[in-house]
Amino acid sequence: MKTLRYAVLMVLSCGGEFDPCPTGDCTLPGSTIVKFTFDHYPEKLFASDTCIDMGATTVRVDGFLVADPTLVATKDVACGEGQATLLDLAPGLWDVAVTPLDAGGVPIVKAATHGEVMAADRGMVTDTTINVPWEAWTRTYSGTFLFRLNWSGVSCEAATPPVATQNLKLIAGGKVVAKLDDKAHKVDGTDDAPCRPLSEPFAQFVEDLPFGPATLEIVGKDGSGARTFARSIETFVGADKNNPTITFDVPAEVPDAGVDAPAD
């Protein structure tokens, strides 16, 4: 019985009516995968924005062979797929361009974002990731900044010494933010607010901020009002409300030993 089944399979795969390889070449085409992200800034501890955040419905990926730009490959995919696969590209280095589109097929960036990738050989896979930067978008966005603070890796009450108050100065859109956080405390560097423990069920947040790079200056003080922890952090405000919560670790402030006066 096993021999008969094998013979049937051989007939079907080699010259039968349902021959899957009519040309005699069953090698799979090369798959060149172009992945895309929006506003991905790991150095600022910001993972990325989503298609919904940016209003992108589809993404167009165009490829041009660097050695011969007349050779072109194009593919449109649903934005949520996160990647497009270009099949059986001519060998060589390709310039690939990513363009997010709205529901009407209109680009929502000033220009495509480019990268380079080697075409995959037959039966092989290559890939590259292209990040669409925050300054590329044509629309105006605002966002919610969500965050938590720990102090040398622990919550306020467990820090050494315990942190009684936190003073925050948030700079976004090139200006000190004149807004209140979710507990109605200022974030302009003038308000010593009660320290927020990590046990709180929800993150701290500030709403309706300019989309883009931001700076957060943090000072932790003990019960006497003395500075004990401090850090200035370059971060990012994502578009819309559904942004990831960023956890910032604030180190202990090293006392300034001063400079000894020269001996007489």
C-alpha positions, 0 to 999 in steps of 0.5 A: 500500500505504501508503494502504491501511494508513493507511485501516485504521488510521483505521478501527480508531482512529475508530469501528471494533470496536476503537476505543481512544477510545470516548468520542471523548477520547483524552487521557491522564489526569493522573498525580500521582506520590508518591515515598517515601524512608525516613530520607533525610538528605543533610545528614548524608551518609546516603542512605536506608534500604531497605524491607528495612531497615525491614521494609516490604512495601507502602506505602499512599498516601492523597490528600485534596483540600485544598478538599474532603477528602471527595474521596479517592484511595488506592493500595497499592504494593509498597515496592520500587517507590518510588512510587505514581501517582494517576490523574485526580485532581480539579484542585487541591492534594492532601494526600498521606499515606504509610504503610509496611505490614508483610507482614500489612498492619499499619502500622509507623509511628506515623502517616502522613507527609504532604506536598502536591502539585498534581493533574496536568492531563490528559495531564500529570505532577506529582510530589512526594517524601515522606520518612518520618523516623526518629522515625516508626517503631514498631519498635526498630532497631539498625544498623552505621555504615560510614565512611571518612576522608580528610584534606583530600581525601587518604589518611593518608600523603598528608596534610600533614603525614601523619596517623599516628593517628586518635582517634574519639569516636562519640555515638549514642542520646545516649551516647558509644559504648562499643564497639570498631570492626572493628579492635578500637579504641575509639571513645569518644575515648580511643584514638589508633589507627593511621590507616586509609588509603583503600587499605584494601579495606573501610570502617571500621565499628562494629556494633550501634549505636542507630538514628538521629542520631549525632555523630562527633568526629575528631582526626588526629595527626602522628607526634609526637602533635600534633593536625593535623586535626579535625572534628565531624560530625553524621551518621546510623546507619541500620537493620540492617547493609546501610548505605551507606558515608559518606566524611568529609573532615577539614580541617586544624586551624587553630592558635590564634594566641591573643590579644595582651596589651594594651600597658602 
